[in-house]
Amino acid sequence: MRIRIATMTAVIVAAALNADAQWVNHPTAGLPRTKYGKPDLTAAAPHDRDGKPDLSGVWQAEAASIPELMKLLPGGENGLGEDIPSKYFINIFADYDRGQEPLRTAAAPAGPIGNPRDTPALQCLPSGLPLAVTLPSPFKIVQMPGLTMMLIEENSTFRQIFTDGRRHPSDPTPSWYGSSIGRWEGETFVVETIGLNDRSVLDAMGHTHSDALHVMERYRRVDAGHMNVQLTLDDPKTLTRPLMVNLRLVLRPDTDLIEYYCTENERDRQRILAGQ
């Protein structure tokens, strides 16, 4: 497959390295089963001891259809690893016609962005937000009193979402996953994140953001195997108005994450740069 944007190539290859790496065969405890013993992903969503929906599990962004991806990558073929990605992984502005995105010119990729050697994926750096949620690779949510953790298979990174009543720091140190505070609004888990650095990209197309990026996530587990996620990105330095996207996560039952580090035996940078 030919991909003309170096940043896209870097992120896709990095994600594909761990696609379907999680083939661990171990039954997920507490997951409803059919009479044949298979996971019943349409059963009622589980709840924790406090009566709140339990978001725990191994999740992955739902794949887009091949026709949708072909629209985003005209003239290409689907070659994005073994796991077909979400359209928002390819382009966070996938719901907009070209030229109609609420995007300031400085953040719009017009071909390769800067030096592709500087892209986070080629340096084996974290994905940041919202890519951590849209990647075509799994992540695990661990929900406990006072803290919800997101364990990301890609580069074996983690994210902490505090629910113990603390507030955001008044002057957070910019970081890849920022400062995340969560709360419940009925059946929906709402996460507010600030303090993000400006080193990550929003998608495989290479759309950038600033350190003013403010991310709101709303997670609602609709049944045992599916979760709706609403992402709202607000960045006055790169967006003309807040961007909202709605995607779905699918449970990866009876499996688990596998340790993965891009830096081990990394050989892709030379191949990608040679193919520009």
C-alpha positions in Angstrom: 0.0 0.0 0.0 1.3 3.5 -0.8 0.8 6.1 1.8 2.1 9.5 0.8 2.2 11.1 4.3 5.3 10.1 6.2 3.7 10.7 9.6 0.8 8.4 8.6 3.3 5.7 7.6 5.2 6.0 10.9 2.1 5.7 13.1 0.5 2.9 11.1 3.7 0.8 11.2 4.1 1.4 14.9 0.5 0.3 15.5 0.8 -2.7 13.2 3.8 -4.0 15.0 1.6 -5.1 17.9 -1.6 -5.8 16.0 -3.1 -9.1 17.1 -0.1 -9.7 19.5 -2.5 -10.4 22.3 -3.4 -14.0 21.5 -3.5 -15.2 25.1 -6.2 -17.8 25.7 -7.6 -17.3 29.2 -11.3 -16.9 30.0 -12.3 -13.5 31.2 -13.6 -13.8 34.7 -17.3 -12.9 35.2 -18.0 -12.4 31.5 -21.5 -13.8 30.6 -21.5 -16.9 28.4 -23.8 -18.5 25.9 -24.9 -22.1 26.6 -22.0 -23.1 24.3 -19.5 -21.4 26.5 -18.7 -18.5 24.1 -18.6 -14.9 25.5 -22.0 -13.3 25.3 -21.1 -9.7 24.2 -24.7 -8.6 24.0 -25.5 -9.5 27.7 -26.2 -6.7 30.2 -23.2 -4.5 31.2 -21.6 -5.5 34.5 -21.7 -3.2 37.5 -19.2 -2.8 40.4 -19.9 -3.1 44.1 -21.0 0.5 44.2 -23.6 0.0 41.5 -21.7 1.8 38.8 -21.0 0.3 35.4 -17.8 -1.6 35.5 -15.7 -0.5 32.5 -12.9 -3.1 33.2 -11.7 -5.2 30.4 -9.5 -5.3 27.3 -10.9 -3.0 24.7 -10.1 -1.9 21.1 -11.6 0.8 18.8 -14.2 -0.7 16.4 -12.9 -1.2 12.9 -14.1 1.0 10.1 -15.5 -0.6 6.9 -13.2 -1.0 4.0 -15.2 1.5 1.8 -14.9 4.1 4.6 -11.1 3.6 4.7 -10.9 3.7 0.9 -12.5 7.2 1.0 -9.9 8.4 3.5 -7.0 6.8 1.5 -8.0 7.2 -2.2 -6.2 4.9 -4.5 -4.8 2.8 -1.7 -5.4 -0.7 -0.5 -6.1 -1.8 3.0 -2.7 -2.7 4.4 -2.8 -1.3 7.9 -1.7 -4.4 9.7 -3.8 -7.4 10.7 -6.3 -5.3 12.7 -8.4 -2.9 10.5 -8.4 0.5 12.2 -11.1 3.0 13.2 -11.6 5.8 10.7 -10.7 8.3 13.5 -7.3 6.6 13.8 -6.6 7.5 10.2 -8.2 11.0 10.4 -9.8 12.5 13.4 -11.7 14.8 11.0 -13.1 11.8 9.1 -16.7 13.1 9.4 -15.9 16.4 7.6 -15.5 17.1 3.9 -12.1 18.1 2.9 -11.5 21.8 3.6 -14.5 22.0 6.0 -12.6 20.8 9.1 -12.6 23.2 12.1 -8.9 23.5 11.8 -6.5 26.4 11.8 -4.0 26.3 8.9 -1.0 25.8 11.1 -2.3 22.4 12.3 -3.3 21.1 8.9 -0.9 18.6 7.3 -0.1 19.4 3.7 2.1 16.4 2.9 5.0 15.3 5.1 5.1 17.2 8.4 8.6 18.5 9.1 11.2 15.8 9.4 9.6 12.3 9.7 12.5 11.3 12.0 10.8 13.6 14.5 7.4 11.8 14.5 6.6 10.2 17.9 6.0 6.8 16.4 9.4 6.6 14.7 11.0 7.5 18.0 9.0 4.9 19.9 7.3 7.5 22.0 3.8 7.4 23.5 0.8 8.0 21.3 -0.9 10.6 23.6 -4.6 11.5 23.3 -6.8 10.8 21.5 -4.7 8.2 19.6 -4.4 5.9 22.7 -8.2 5.3 22.4 -8.4 5.0 18.5 -5.3 2.8 17.9 -5.9 -0.5 16.1 -4.4 -2.2 19.1 -5.8 -3.1 22.5 -5.8 -1.3 25.9 -7.0 -2.5 29.3 -9.3 -0.5 31.7 -8.8 -1.4 35.3 -11.5 0.2 37.5 -11.1 0.5 41.2 -12.2 2.8 44.0 -10.5 6.2 43.6 -8.6 5.3 40.4 -9.3 4.0 36.9 -6.2 2.9 35.0 -5.8 2.6 31.3 -3.0 0.1 30.4 -2.0 0.6 26.7 -0.3 -2.3 25.0 1.4 0.0 22.5 4.8 0.7 24.1 3.5 -0.8 27.4 2.4 2.7 28.6 -0.2 3.6 31.3 -2.6 6.3 32.1 -4.1 7.2 35.5 -7.6 8.7 35.8 -8.2 9.8 39.4 -11.7 9.6 40.9 -10.7 10.2 44.6 -11.9 13.8 44.7 -8.6 15.5 43.8 -8.5 18.4 41.4 -6.3 19.2 38.5 -3.0 20.8 39.5 -3.1 24.6 38.9 0.1 24.5 36.8 0.4 20.9 35.4 3.7 19.7 34.0 3.0 19.0 30.3 3.1 15.3 29.6 2.0 12.7 27.0 -1.2 11.8 28.8 -1.7 14.9 30.9 -3.7 15.2 34.1 -6.9 13.2 34.0 -9.8 13.5 36.5 -12.9 11.3 36.2 -16.4 11.5 37.6 -19.7 9.6 37.1 -22.8 11.3 35.5 -25.4 8.5 35.9 -24.2 5.6 33.8 -21.5 7.6 32.0 -17.9 7.9 33.1 -16.7 11.4 32.2 -12.9 12.2 32.0 -11.4 15.6 31.8 -7.7 15.9 30.7 -5.5 18.9 30.7 -1.7 19.4 30.9 -0.9 17.6 27.6 2.3 18.4 25.8 2.3 19.3 22.1 4.6 16.5 20.9 1.9 14.0 19.9 -0.4 14.0 16.9 -4.1 13.5 16.8 -4.2 10.8 14.1 -2.2 8.9 11.5 -2.6 11.8 9.0 -0.4 13.9 11.3 -2.8 16.6 12.5 -1.1 18.4 15.3 -2.3 20.1 18.5 -0.9 22.5 21.0 -0.3 22.4 24.7 -3.6 24.1 25.2 -5.5 20.9 24.2 -8.3 20.1 26.5 -9.9 16.6 26.1 -13.3 15.5 27.4 -14.1 11.8 27.2 -17.5 10.2 27.9 -17.6 6.4 28.3 -20.8 4.5 28.4 -20.8 0.7 28.4 -23.9 -0.3 26.6 -23.6 -4.0 27.1 -21.0 -6.6 28.0 -19.1 -6.3 24.8 -19.5 -2.7 23.6 -18.8 0.8 24.8 -19.7 4.1 23.3 -17.1 6.9 23.6 -17.6 10.5 22.9 -14.4 12.6 22.5 -14.5 16.4 22.6 -11.2 18.1 21.7 -10.9 21.8 22.5 -7.7 23.6 21.4 -8.1 27.3 20.6 -4.6 27.4 19.1 -5.3 24.7 16.4 -9.1 24.4 16.2 -11.6 27.1 15.2 -14.2 25.4 17.5 -14.3 22.3 19.6 -14.2 19.0 17.8 -16.5 16.1 18.8 -16.3 12.6 17.6 -18.3 9.4 18.6 -16.7 6.0 18.3 -17.3 2.6 19.7 -15.0 0.2 21.6 -15.3 -3.5 21.3 -14.3 -5.9 24.1 -11.5 -8.4 23.4 -12.7 -11.3 25.5 -10.6 -14.2 26.9 -7.3 -12.5 26.2 -4.9 -10.1 27.7 -2.2 -7.6 26.9 1.3 -8.6 26.0 4.3 -6.5 26.8 5.4 -4.6 23.8 8.2 -2.1 23.3 8.9 -0.5 20.0 12.5 0.0 20.9 13.2 -3.8 20.9 14.7 -4.8 17.6 13.3 -1.7 15.9 14.0 -1.7 12.2 11.2 0.3 10.7 12.6 3.8 10.7 15.3 3.0 8.1 12.8 1.3 5.8 10.2 4.0 6.1 12.7 6.8 5.3 14.2 4.9 2.5 10.7 4.5 0.9 9.8 8.2 0.9 
